[in-house]
Amino acid sequence: MPPLTDPVRVAVIGAGFISEYHINGLRAAGRCAVTTLVGRRADKTAARAAHLKIPSHSTDYQDVLADPDVDAVVIATPDASHKQITIDALQAKKPVLLQKPMAMTSQECREILAVQKQTASRLTVSFMHRYFPEVRWLKSKISQNAYGKIHFIRMRNATPGADWADWFYKPDSVAGGVVMQLGVHGIDLTQHLFGPISDVMAFCQTAAPIRTLSDNRQITSHLEDNTLAAYQFAAGHGGSHEMSFTEVAGCDRFRLEVYFENATVWLRSDRAPALVAEGSKNGVPDWQAVDLPQEPLGKLHHAHWLDVVRGLAPIDDTPQSGLSTIVVAEHIYQAARESSRIKISDKPNNS
């Protein structure tokens, strides 16, 4: 049953960097109260809760799962904890918004989905970029076939890499390097817009194994920090996907170029959130900026999730997409290991 309270009372499990995005998004969405913050260390969690003006805090997520005054939970913990916390939350009948990547492996994703089916609980995987105004605009144009056939796409996900925690670079804590931590955003977004990926080729490397954190500690990472993947989509077009954790300037969330039959579209370029060129003037592309609504970051994303929690919107496709992104990521690793083109199957070779 959906919660009858208004506002919806939400606990955020995970007190790290990404938790603030969810807390701000929930508050921007409205009709929601973030009541509890759960973290691993009592002192840091208390300080973080006070900073974010959250009235209660805990170091045990079971406390909020057992609390009848908590209607739903956001899970924003390290990857290795996702499966168990999510399964426990679903079994406690708490609707869940689960931070990407969904789990450590595709098998763990399937175990989560099995519990969701068994309990009929509400599960949403957090793919924030789907809700950006420019993405919604492009998806609408594609559904209208406004620019004709898609020829090729270019996706970029690039940042200098996380510097706020050492667990981010530990194989026992995370599902992988740049592919799992950053690339899954691009994998989901390309499949959300352009349909399923059917084949992949890839190259991975660790270009900067020594990382300096914000507290000046130096750690060694053996996880991949640069990857180039080439995709064949089931619809027939191709694409490239560049992923980097060593690009000093980085890009703003992502950059996407789409080469249509009758137009070229750029999303999140330096010039505008969305640009389209449907022709040229004197041989120069006639770029036009798209007029988009201005929205607080995360507002629509969390408003949609709260509607799912209330039972006002159906569970979306993000749980299955969460699995699909991990499956594609695992095939990227396989293709890089084998230096070959790999057809996407349900069970990649992870040896």
Secondary structure, 3 states (H helix, E strand, C coil): CCCCCCCEEEEEECCCCCHHHHHHHHHHHCCEEEEEEECCCHHHHHHHHHHCCCCEEECCHHHHHCCCCCCEEEECCCHHHHHHHHHHHHHCCCCEEEECCCCCCHHHHHHHHHHHHHHCCCEEEECHHHHCHHHHHHHHHHHCCCCCCEEEEEEEEECCCCCCCHHHHCCCCCCCCHHHHHHHHHHHHHHHHHCCEEEEEEEEECCCCEEECCCCCEEECCCCCEEEEEEEECCCCEEEEEEECCCCCCCCCCEEEEEECCCEEEECCCCCCEEEEEEEECCEEEEEECCCCCCCCCHHHHHHHHHHHHCCCCCCCHHHHHHHHHHHHHHHHHHHHHCCCEECCCCCCCC
